[in-house]
Amino acid sequence: MIHVRILLLSVLFCFKTTFVTAQSTPTLNWKSYTQLPAQLTLGHQPGLAGAFTGVIGDYLFIAGGANFPFGMPWAGGKKTFWKDIYILSLSEQDSPQWIYNSTNNLPEPLAYGASVSIPDGIVCLGGENEKGISDQAFIIKQGKTINQPIVIQSLPTLPVPLRNHSAGLLGNTVFVIGGETTVGVSNHVYKLNLDASIPVWEQATMLPMALSHQVCIPVKQDGKDYLYMVGGRKKNDHSLTTFYNSLLCYDVEKNTWITKPGLPFALSAAVGAIWKQKYLVIVGGDRGEHFAKAETILLLIERANNKEEVEKLRGQLATLQSSHPGFSKTVLLYNLETSQWTTSSDLPFPPPVTTTAVNWKNYLIVPSGEVRAGIRTPTILLCH
C-alpha cells in the first residue's frame, strides 16, 4: 500500500507550530487588477505558470512561462514554453496599460526558474524548456526608455542546472536555494555578489533537507539580513513526494539555518512576500492531498504489467485531474515579531501556484499562475 508522505517538520525538529486564530491581523484587500494580453501566435491568453516576474520602477515585467494551449497533459496535450516578455505600466492605478514591443523576448523559451528584482533590472535564474533544465543566468534591463527594446545582460551560469528552486536578494547578493537538478532535488545554496568586479557563484550553508517549490522571502529585521524559506516538497524515486510545512530562516551574519514555527499544514508551490515589514504573507499553494492521489496512479502505471491495465489507470488519472479542486484558499500570515501564524480572509479568487509575488510600493502583486492541474489564469491580482 502506498502511503501519503506529508511531513510536519516542526515535529521532526522538536519545534511546536504556533498558530493563533484570535489575534488581530492586518486586512488584506484583494482585487483582480488586469489580465495578461493575448499571446500573438495563439490569438488568446491562457495564462502562464513559472514565468520570471519582477518590477523595475513603475513597471511589472512577466517573462517566459509555460502552459497547455492545445490540450491537457493527461489527454495528450503538450506543454508549451514561451519567451515573450510582457510589460505593465503600474503608474496609472485605474487604467493599467500593457506596453508591447515585438523584439522583447528572452534569449530562449524558459519557465520554472527563479527571479528577483534589483533597482535596474530583474535577475533570472535557471528554469527549463523542451531541451531540459537550464543553468543560464541573466538580467533583464529596460532600454533607455520603456518603449525601446529590453537589454539582456549575461551573468555567470549557475553551478548546476536548476528548476523549481527559489531565489532572494539581500543587499547586492543574490541567493539561489534548493530546486530540482538533473539528478534529483537539491539542498545546496549558492550566492552571487552582483557588485563584484568578476562575479563568481559561491556556496553558502546547505539547507537542512533537499527542497523544491518553496517560497523564499528576504527580510531585514533589527538591522540584520535573513532569508525565510516557506514549505516546499521533495520528489522521491518510486514513492510519493514528501510535502513540508517547514519555516526555515537563514541568518546571513551567522551563516546558519534556524528552524522557526512551522505552517499549520504542509504546502508547496505557494506564493509569498513581506507585508508591511512585519508579516510574511503566504497565498495559495498545494497541500498535497490531490497531488498524492494523482502520483499514486502514476506510480501504479509505472508498475503496470500490461497495456490494458495502463489504459485503465490513465483513464482514472484523466478523471481525477479533470476534477481538480484547485489550490489552498487560506491566506497565511506569519508575525515576525511574535513568531506566530494566523489566517486572513480566504483569497476571493482562484488561488494560483507556481508564480512569483512581487512588492510594489504598498501593494502586493500576484501575476498569473496555475489555478488547477493544467489550467492557468491570465489574471493579475493586486493586494493592498
C-alpha positions as CSV (number, residue, x, y, z in Angstrom):
1,M,0.0,0.0,0.0
2,I,1.3,3.5,-0.9
3,H,1.1,6.0,2.0
4,V,0.9,9.8,1.6
5,R,4.1,11.4,2.8
6,I,3.4,14.8,4.3
7,L,6.0,15.7,7.0
8,L,5.4,18.3,9.7
9,L,8.9,19.3,10.2
10,S,8.1,21.3,13.3
11,V,7.7,17.9,14.9
12,L,10.9,16.4,13.4
13,F,12.9,19.4,14.6
14,C,11.1,19.4,18.0
15,F,9.6,22.9,17.4
16,K,5.9,23.3,18.0
17,T,3.8,25.1,15.4
18,T,2.5,28.3,16.9
19,F,-0.9,29.1,15.4
20,V,-3.2,31.8,16.7
21,T,-6.7,32.4,15.3
22,A,-7.9,35.2,17.6
23,Q,-5.1,37.7,17.4
24,S,-5.6,40.9,15.4
25,T,-4.3,40.6,11.8
26,P,-4.0,43.2,9.1
27,T,-6.7,43.4,6.5
28,L,-5.7,42.2,3.0
29,N,-7.8,43.7,0.3
30,W,-7.7,41.8,-3.0
31,K,-8.8,42.7,-6.4
32,S,-8.5,41.5,-10.0
33,Y,-6.2,44.2,-11.4
34,T,-6.0,43.3,-15.1
35,Q,-5.4,40.4,-17.5
36,L,-2.4,39.4,-19.4
37,P,-2.7,40.4,-23.1
38,A,-3.3,37.8,-25.8
39,Q,-0.3,35.8,-27.0
40,L,0.0,36.8,-30.6
41,T,0.6,33.3,-32.0
42,L,-2.3,31.8,-30.2
43,G,-4.7,34.8,-30.5
44,H,-5.7,34.5,-26.9
45,Q,-4.0,34.2,-23.5
46,P,-4.5,31.0,-21.4
47,G,-2.2,32.4,-18.6
48,L,1.3,31.3,-17.6
49,A,2.9,29.2,-14.9
50,G,6.6,29.5,-13.9
51,A,7.2,32.9,-15.5
52,F,10.1,35.2,-14.4
53,T,8.5,38.2,-12.7
54,G,9.8,41.4,-11.3
55,V,9.4,45.2,-11.0
56,I,11.6,47.9,-12.5
57,G,10.5,51.3,-11.3
58,D,6.7,51.5,-12.0
59,Y,6.7,48.6,-14.5
60,L,5.8,45.0,-13.9
61,F,7.7,42.5,-16.1
62,I,6.4,39.0,-16.8
63,A,8.7,36.9,-19.0
64,G,8.6,33.4,-20.3
65,G,6.4,30.8,-18.6
66,A,4.6,27.7,-19.8
67,N,1.0,26.4,-20.4
68,F,-1.0,23.8,-22.2
69,P,-2.8,25.7,-25.0
70,F,-3.6,22.6,-27.1
71,G,-5.0,20.2,-24.6
72,M,-4.4,18.9,-21.1
73,P,-1.4,16.7,-20.4
74,W,-3.5,13.7,-19.4
75,A,-5.3,14.0,-22.7
76,G,-2.1,14.1,-24.7
77,G,-1.6,17.9,-24.7
78,K,2.0,19.1,-24.9
79,K,3.4,21.7,-22.6
80,T,4.4,24.9,-24.5
81,F,7.3,27.1,-23.2
82,W,7.3,30.8,-24.1
83,K,9.9,33.6,-24.4
84,D,7.5,36.6,-24.6
85,I,8.1,39.5,-22.2
86,Y,5.0,41.4,-21.1
87,I,5.4,44.9,-19.5
88,L,2.7,46.5,-17.5
89,S,2.7,50.2,-16.5
90,L,1.6,50.4,-12.9
91,S,1.7,54.2,-12.6
92,E,-2.0,54.6,-13.6
93,Q,-3.8,52.6,-10.9
94,D,-7.2,52.8,-12.5
95,S,-6.1,52.2,-16.1
96,P,-3.2,49.8,-16.3
97,Q,-1.5,49.8,-19.7
98,W,0.4,47.0,-21.4
99,I,3.5,48.1,-23.3
100,Y,4.2,45.9,-26.4
101,N,7.4,45.6,-28.3
102,S,7.8,42.6,-30.7
103,T,11.5,42.5,-30.1
104,N,11.2,42.0,-26.3
105,N,11.9,38.3,-25.8
106,L,14.0,36.0,-23.6
107,P,17.1,34.5,-25.3
108,E,15.1,31.3,-25.4
109,P,11.7,29.9,-24.1
110,L,12.0,29.3,-20.3
111,A,9.8,28.5,-17.4
112,Y,10.1,27.4,-13.7
113,G,13.2,29.3,-12.9
114,A,13.6,31.9,-10.2
115,S,13.7,35.7,-10.4
116,V,14.4,38.7,-8.1
117,S,14.1,42.4,-8.7
118,I,17.1,44.7,-8.4
119,P,16.9,48.5,-8.8
120,D,17.7,48.5,-12.5
121,G,16.6,45.0,-13.6
122,I,15.3,41.6,-13.0
123,V,17.7,38.7,-12.3
124,C,16.5,35.5,-13.9
125,L,18.0,32.2,-12.9
126,G,17.7,28.7,-14.3
127,G,14.4,27.1,-15.4
128,E,13.6,24.6,-18.1
129,N,12.3,24.2,-21.6
130,E,11.9,21.4,-24.2
131,K,15.7,20.9,-24.2
132,G,15.8,20.2,-20.4
133,I,16.9,22.0,-17.2
134,S,18.8,25.3,-17.7
135,D,21.9,26.7,-16.0
136,Q,21.5,30.1,-17.6
137,A,21.5,33.3,-15.5
138,F,20.9,36.9,-16.8
139,I,19.4,40.2,-16.0
140,I,16.5,41.8,-17.9
141,K,17.0,45.5,-18.2
142,Q,14.8,48.0,-19.8
143,G,16.0,50.2,-22.7
144,K,16.8,53.9,-22.3
145,T,13.0,54.4,-22.4
146,I,10.3,51.9,-21.6
147,N,9.3,51.8,-25.3
148,Q,12.7,50.8,-26.5
149,P,13.8,47.1,-26.7
150,I,14.9,45.5,-23.4
151,V,18.5,44.5,-22.8
152,I,19.7,41.1,-21.7
153,Q,22.9,41.2,-19.5
154,S,24.5,37.8,-19.1
155,L,25.6,36.5,-15.6
156,P,27.9,33.6,-14.8
157,T,26.0,30.3,-15.4
158,L,24.6,28.5,-12.3
159,P,26.9,25.9,-10.7
160,V,24.2,23.3,-11.8
161,P,21.1,23.4,-14.0
162,L,18.1,24.1,-11.8
163,R,14.3,24.3,-11.9
164,N,11.6,24.9,-9.3
165,H,14.2,26.5,-7.0
166,S,13.8,29.8,-5.2
167,A,15.9,33.0,-5.0
168,G,16.3,36.0,-2.8
169,L,18.2,39.3,-2.8
170,L,20.0,40.6,0.3
171,G,21.9,43.8,-0.4
172,N,23.6,43.2,-3.7
173,T,23.9,39.4,-3.3
174,V,21.6,37.0,-5.0
175,F,20.9,33.7,-3.2
176,V,19.7,30.6,-5.1
177,I,18.2,27.9,-2.9
178,G,17.3,24.2,-3.5
179,G,15.4,23.2,-6.6
180,E,15.4,20.2,-8.9
181,T,18.6,19.2,-10.8
182,T,19.2,16.6,-13.5
183,V,19.8,14.0,-10.7
184,G,17.3,14.9,-8.0
185,V,16.2,17.6,-5.5
186,S,19.0,19.8,-4.1
187,N,19.7,21.1,-0.7
188,H,22.5,23.4,-1.9
189,V,22.5,27.2,-1.5
190,Y,24.5,29.4,-3.9
191,K,25.2,33.1,-3.8
192,L,26.5,35.7,-6.3
193,N,27.7,39.2,-5.4
194,L,26.4,41.4,-8.3
195,D,28.8,44.2,-7.4
196,A,31.9,42.1,-7.6
197,S,34.3,43.1,-10.4
198,I,34.2,39.5,-11.5
199,P,31.1,37.8,-10.1
200,V,31.5,34.2,-9.1
201,W,29.0,31.8,-7.6
202,E,29.9,30.7,-4.1
203,Q,28.3,28.1,-1.9
204,A,26.6,29.0,1.3
205,T,25.4,26.8,4.2
206,M,23.2,24.0,2.8
207,L,19.6,23.6,3.7
208,P,18.8,21.0,6.4
209,M,17.0,18.9,3.7
210,A,16.5,18.9,-0.1
211,L,13.7,21.2,-1.2
212,S,11.9,22.4,-4.3
213,H,8.8,24.5,-4.9
214,Q,9.4,26.5,-1.7
215,V,8.8,30.2,-1.1
216,C,11.8,32.4,-0.4
217,I,11.2,35.8,1.3
218,P,14.2,38.1,2.1
219,V,13.7,40.1,5.4
220,K,15.6,42.8,7.1
221,Q,14.9,42.6,10.8
222,D,16.6,44.5,13.6
223,G,19.2,45.7,11.2
224,K,20.1,42.1,10.1
225,D,19.5,40.2,6.9
226,Y,17.5,36.9,6.8
227,L,16.1,34.6,4.1
228,Y,12.9,32.8,5.1
229,M,12.1,29.6,3.4
230,V,8.4,28.5,3.5
231,G,7.2,25.0,2.8
232,G,8.2,23.1,-0.3
233,R,8.4,19.5,-1.3
234,K,10.8,16.7,-2.4
235,K,10.2,14.3,-5.2
236,N,11.2,10.7,-4.2
237,D,12.3,7.9,-6.5
238,H,9.5,5.3,-6.9
239,S,7.5,6.6,-3.9
240,L,5.3,9.6,-3.1
241,T,6.6,13.1,-3.0
242,T,7.3,14.5,0.5
243,F,5.5,17.8,1.4
244,Y,6.8,20.1,4.1
245,N,5.3,22.6,6.5
246,S,8.7,23.9,7.5
247,L,9.6,27.5,8.1
248,L,13.4,27.9,7.9
249,C,15.4,31.1,8.4
250,Y,18.9,31.7,7.1
251,D,20.9,34.0,9.3
252,V,23.3,35.7,6.9
253,E,25.6,37.0,9.6
254,K,25.9,33.6,11.3
255,N,25.8,31.7,8.0
256,T,23.4,29.2,9.5
257,W,19.8,27.9,9.2
258,I,17.3,28.3,12.1
259,T,14.1,26.3,12.4
260,K,11.1,28.6,13.1
261,P,7.5,27.5,14.0
262,G,6.1,25.6,11.0
263,L,3.0,26.3,9.0
264,P,-0.3,24.8,10.2
265,F,-0.2,22.4,7.2
266,A,2.2,21.3,4.6
267,L,2.3,23.5,1.5
268,S,4.3,23.7,-1.8
269,A,4.4,26.0,-4.8
270,A,2.7,28.8,-2.9
271,V,3.5,32.5,-3.4
272,G,4.6,34.8,-0.7
273,A,6.2,38.2,0.2
274,I,6.9,40.5,3.1
275,W,4.0,42.6,4.1
276,K,4.1,45.9,6.0
277,Q,7.6,45.0,7.2
278,K,6.1,42.9,9.9
279,Y,4.5,39.8,8.3
280,L,5.2,37.1,5.8
281,V,2.1,36.6,3.7
282,I,1.6,33.2,2.0
283,V,-1.0,32.8,-0.7
284,G,-2.3,29.7,-2.5
285,G,-0.1,26.6,-2.6
286,D,-0.7,22.9,-2.9
287,R,-1.4,21.0,0.3
288,G,-0.6,17.7,-1.3
289,E,-3.7,15.6,-0.9
290,H,-4.9,15.7,-4.5
291,F,-1.3,15.6,-5.7
292,A,-0.7,12.3,-3.8
293,K,-3.8,10.7,-5.4
294,A,-2.5,11.6,-8.9
295,E,1.0,10.5,-8.1
296,T,-0.3,7.2,-6.7
297,I,-1.9,6.5,-10.1
298,L,1.3,7.4,-11.9
299,L,3.3,5.0,-9.7
300,L,0.8,2.3,-10.4
301,I,1.2,3.0,-14.2
302,E,4.9,2.7,-13.7
303,R,4.5,-0.8,-12.2
304,A,1.7,-2.0,-14.5
305,N,2.3,-5.3,-16.3
306,N,0.1,-4.9,-19.4
307,K,-1.4,-2.4,-21.8
308,E,-5.0,-2.9,-20.6
309,E,-4.0,-2.0,-17.1
310,V,-2.1,1.0,-18.2
311,E,-5.1,2.3,-20.2
312,K,-7.4,1.8,-17.3
313,L,-5.2,3.7,-14.9
314,R,-4.7,6.5,-17.4
315,G,-8.5,6.9,-17.6
316,Q,-8.6,7.1,-13.8
317,L,-5.9,9.8,-13.9
318,A,-7.8,11.8,-16.5
319,T,-11.0,11.7,-14.4
320,L,-9.1,12.7,-11.3
321,Q,-7.2,15.6,-12.9
322,S,-10.2,16.8,-14.7
323,S,-12.0,17.3,-11.4
324,H,-9.0,19.0,-9.7
325,P,-10.4,21.1,-6.8
326,G,-7.9,24.0,-7.1
327,F,-5.4,25.0,-4.5
328,S,-5.4,26.3,-1.0
329,K,-7.6,29.4,-0.5
330,T,-6.2,30.1,3.0
331,V,-4.1,33.2,3.3
332,L,-1.5,32.7,6.0
333,L,0.3,35.4,7.9
334,Y,3.5,34.9,10.0
335,N,4.2,37.7,12.5
336,L,7.9,38.2,12.5
337,E,7.8,39.9,15.9
338,T,5.8,37.2,17.8
339,S,6.7,34.1,15.7
340,Q,3.0,33.2,15.3
341,W,1.0,32.1,12.4
342,T,-2.5,33.5,11.8
343,T,-5.0,33.5,8.9
344,S,-6.5,36.3,7.0
345,S,-9.7,36.1,5.0
346,D,-9.6,33.4,2.3
347,L,-8.5,34.6,-1.2
348,P,-11.6,35.6,-3.1
349,F,-10.2,34.4,-6.4
350,P,-9.0,31.0,-7.6
351,P,-5.6,30.7,-5.8
352,P,-2.6,30.5,-8.0
353,V,0.6,28.4,-7.7
354,T,3.9,28.4,-9.5
355,T,4.1,32.2,-9.8
356,T,6.1,34.8,-8.1
357,A,4.6,37.6,-5.9
358,V,6.3,41.0,-6.0
359,N,6.0,44.1,-3.9
360,W,5.4,47.4,-5.5
361,K,5.1,50.5,-3.2
362,N,2.4,49.5,-0.7
363,Y,0.9,46.8,-2.9
364,L,1.4,43.1,-3.4
365,I,1.1,41.8,-7.0
366,V,0.4,38.1,-7.8
367,P,0.7,37.6,-11.6
368,S,-1.0,34.8,-13.5
369,G,0.0,31.2,-12.4
370,E,-1.7,27.8,-12.3
371,V,-5.1,27.5,-10.7
372,R,-5.9,23.8,-11.3
373,A,-4.0,21.0,-12.7
374,G,-3.0,22.1,-16.3
375,I,-5.1,25.2,-16.1
376,R,-3.6,28.7,-15.9
377,T,-5.1,32.1,-15.3
378,P,-4.3,35.3,-17.1
379,T,-5.5,37.4,-14.1
380,I,-3.1,39.7,-12.3
381,L,-4.1,40.0,-8.6
382,L,-3.4,43.1,-6.6
383,C,-3.5,43.4,-2.8
384,H,-3.4,46.5,-0.7
